């Protein structure tokens, strides 16, 4: 959206044009020039803004779930939020992270590919200190991680990735599996350097310390579910889900609804005068044959054919056949 000028700025421009300091043609050229922008074909955008918004929505849910997980596991106040979602070449992503960091490589069989969870070592060591019973202070780690430290962090991040599977279940059921934990990004060649990746940056605060977690998804990994990231799919999926819920609720209510069932022994027609002249002991001849089935009605609708009988000295009707369609029993 264009910048809105204040009244003083508008007056200054009008005065400049009136005094000849600036012409209208120059303003028009500046406006045309401002519409041009550089485009880097090496960083061609392959994901629409609509799909980016869907990724933000998914990972905002992931951040909420991860906040609860970290708070419970580390026994300290934590907060996770989505900071940004970007698409860039894989080579640029590798250059943007520290030379020594914590790289968790997860295999996602359902999407036929791998993703990376990069955790800044500063905040990773705060987590490690909390997991080992410490107060969660920042300390400078010299040298490589020990086998025990690697195992503890691997188990911790492997458990945390279940939160991602839960956040993604509305789009695709995934089961990420931790494949390796690496500390040097130069040794990790996930895809070709020019391949587009989607980097989701989360801000993580643990107590008084804060840093970032980066999730790196190669574009080829998301191709299978790209169509499900559109707004149309979300609206349609939500509509189908609501319709299914409505049907289930309707079925539940119908099961607890009471209906009146009656068996029609027969029918006939008499005049009003004959009806008014009826007395006790009179016999009304029906059009129903003795060997013909009875009509069994649910409410006012004829639904079954039946025959009259007796069970435990009580009158009963046995269902013989269901009336389908517009069939009517003519007696």
N, C-alpha and C positions, 0 to 999 in steps of 0.2 A: 504494500500500500504506500502511496506517495506521502512524503512528509507534509504536514499541514503548517502553512506559514502563519506567523502571528500578524496582527494588524500593523505593527511597526515595520515588519519586514516587507509587507505588501506596499506600504507607503514609500519605503526606501526604493523599491524597484520602480514604482510609478514615477518618482522624482528623477531617477537615473535615466529612464526612457525619455521623460519630458525635457530634460536638460541635454540630451544627446550623448550622455556618457555611455549608454548601452542601447543598442537597437533591438527591435522586436525579432529581426532575423537572427541575431546572435543568440537570443533566448531560445528560438526554435531549434537552432543548431545544437545548442547545449542539451536540449530535451531529447533530440534524436540520438546524440552521442551517448546519453545516459542509458539508453535502452540497449546498447551493445554491451556484451560481457564475454569474457574469455571462456572457452570451453576446452577442457582437456579430454581428448578421446581415450587416453589411457585410463581415465577414471569415469568411464561412461556409466551413468546411473541405470541400474537394471531393476530397481525396485521402486514402485510408485509410492507417492505420499500416502495414498490410501492404505497400502500394505505396511508402510512404516508405522502408521497410527495403530494398526492392528498389533504389530510387534510391541509397540509401547504398552498397549493395553494388556497383552499377555504377560509382559515382564513386570508391569506394576503389580499384578497379582502375585508373580513370583517373588517380588521384593517383600510383599506383605507376609507371605508364607515363610520366607527365609529369615525375616526379622524375628518371628516366633521361634524358629529352629535355633538360631544363634543365641537368642536370649536364654533359652532352656539349656542348651549345651554348655555355654560359657558362664552361665549363672551371673550375668551382668547385663545392664541395659545396653541394647543394640538397636540400631535403626538402619534400614536399607531402603534406598530410593533409586529410581531410574533417573540418571543424569542426562543421557543422550543416546540416540541411535544413529549410527553413521554407516555409510557404505564406502569402502575404499579398497585399494589393492592390498593383497596380503603382505607384500613387501613393506608397504608403508605402515601397516599395523605392527609388524615385527620391529621396525625402527622406532616406533613410538613408545615401546615398553622398555623398562630397564634391562640392562645387559645381564643382570642376575635377578631373577624373579621366580615365582612359583607358577608353573604351567601344568595344569591338570588336563590331560587329553582324554576325552570321553568318546567312546564309539557308540553310535546310535544305529543299530541294525535296521530299525524300521525305516530310516531315511537313507540308508546306504552311504554313510559317511561319518566323519568325525568332527567334533567341535572342541574348542579350547576354553577353559576357565582360567584366566590369568589373575592372580592375587598378588598385590604388591607385598614384597617380603616383610616390610615394616609391620603391616597390620597382620600378616600371617604369623609372625613371631609373637605378637600380642595374643593371638588365638592360642598358639602353642603354649605360651606361659600360663594362660588360664586353664587349658586342658591338663597341664601338669600340676595344677594346684596353686599356681602363683597368683599375684595380684594383677597381672596383665600389664606390666610395665614394658616399655619399648627398650630393647637392647640390641646392640650391634652384633650380628652373627658373623663370625669369621670362619672362612672355609666352607666346605660342603656340609650338607645336612648329614647327621648320623643316621644309621639304619633305623634306630628307634624313633628319631624325629620324623624321618620320612614315612615310617609306618603309621605314626599317630596322625600326621597331617593327611595322608592318603585316606585313611579310614574316615576322618572327619569330613573331607570334601566329597568322598564317595557317598556318605550319608546325606550330605546337604543337597546333592544333585537330585535326590528324590523329590525335593520341592519343585524343581524344574519340570519333572514329569507330571506332577500334579497341576502345575500352571498351564501346561500344554495340552491337557487332556480334552479341553473343549475344541481343539483343532485336530490333534492326532495323538493317539496313544503311543508314547515313546518309553523306552527303557534304557537310558544312558548307562554305559558300563565304563568304569575307570580303566583305561588301558595303560597309562604310564604317568609318572610325575617327573617333569623335567625342570631344570633351573636355568638353563641357558637357551634363549630363544633361537640362537644361530644354529643349534643342533636340531631344531624342530622344523621340518619341511612338510607342512600339512597339505598345501596345494602349491601350484606354480606361483611365482612372485607376482605376476600380473593378474591373477585370478581375483575377482571381486569377492570381498567378504563383508558381512554385516557385523559390526562391532557394537554391542550394547554395553554401555558403561553404567555401572551401579556405584553409588556412593555408600560407603559403609562406615558407620560410627560405632565404636566399641568404647563405652565409658567416655573418657576425655580425648580419645584418639580417633582419627578419621582418615580414610584413604579410599582407594577405588578398587573395584573388581571389574574386569573386562570379560565379556562373553563374546567369543569369535565364532560366527557361523559362516562357513563357506557358502557362496551362492548356490553351488551345485547341491549342497545338502538340503536347501530349502525349496528347490525346484519342484519336488514332489507335492509339497503342501502350499505352493504359492497361490493357487486358485482359492484356497480356503482362507487366505488372509485378506480377501476383499470384503468391503462393507456389505455388498449384496449377499455374500455367503453368510456373514454373521447375522444379518437381519432374517434371512431365510431360515437359518438354523434355529434362531431364537423363536421364529414364528412356528416352525415345526415342533419345537420343544414345548412351547406353550399349548399348542393344539393337542399334543399327546397328553400333557398334564390335565387339560380340560376333559379329554375323553376318559381318562382314568378316574377323575373326580366324579364325572357323570355316571360311570358304571358303579362306583361305590355308593352313590346316593340311590341309584335305581335298585340296588340289591336290598336296601332297607325300606323300600316303598311297599305299602300294603295295597293289595288288589282284591277286588270282589270277584268271585268266580261263581257262576250259576249254571245249572243244567236245565235246559228247556224241555219239559216233558211233551209239549205239543202246542199247537195253536189252532184257533178257529175264529170265525167272525160271527157276531150276533148283533142284532139291532139294539138301539138304546132302550126301546120299550121292552125287549126281551130281557135285557140286563136289569132293568128296574123291577121286572116281575119275578126275578129269581128268589127262591125260598130255600130254606134248609131241606136237604134231601133231594133237590133237583140234580139231574145229571147233565153235564155238558159234554157233547161228543166232539172229540178233537180230531184233527186231520192226520195225526201221527199214527203210523202203523205200529203194532206191538213188537214186530221183529225188526223194525228200522232203528238205526242208531240215533242217539239224542244229540242235540247241539249243545256244546259246552262253551259258555261265553266268559271272556275276561273283560270285565267292565261292560261295555256295550258291543264289543267286537266278538264275532264267532271265530273261535280259534281251534277247536277240536271236535271230533266225533267221539261219543262215549256210550256206554250202556249202564243201565241202572242195576244196582245190586245191594248187598248187605254185608257189613263187616262188624263182628261183635255186637250184633243186634241193633246196629245203626245203619241207616241208609247211606249208600255210597255210590259213586260214579267211577267207573273204570274208563281211562282214556284209551281209545282204540286207534285213532289216527289224527294227525295234524292237518288242519285245513290250510292249504297253500294257495297263495295268489288270491284271485277273485272268486274261487270256487264257493258256491253256496249250496247248502243242502236243501233240496226241494221237497223232502218228505217222501 
